[in-house]
């Protein structure tokens, strides 16, 4: 019986310095993680049955726009995204020209796993 096995795990970090948008921090964390992965082996071995699981930790997970976040992934086939409370908040300065609402700097972390069916 074929089952999914983890093939690649990668981790990323993203910061929204201005605007206090947890979605932007998550998108940056996803892009950071996937920027270090090139899955040529799947192409060369003609593996087409895989799944992607993304776990993100960020302050205010209830405010993450899942549709915008999904767009950060170049492959959406069998994509599962879970956003939980985590990440970090630090404090900077309010800059009106950057649409800051307060002094919070929002930081997100991402763990992305690609599994293949074997």
Buried (B, 14 or more C-beta within 10 A) or exposed (E): EEEBEEBBEBEBBBBBBBBBBBBBBBBBBBBBBBEEEEBEEBEEEEBEEBBBBBBBBBBBBEEBBEEEBBEBBEEEEBEEBEBEEBBBBEEEEEEEEEEBEEEBBBBBBBBBBBBBBE
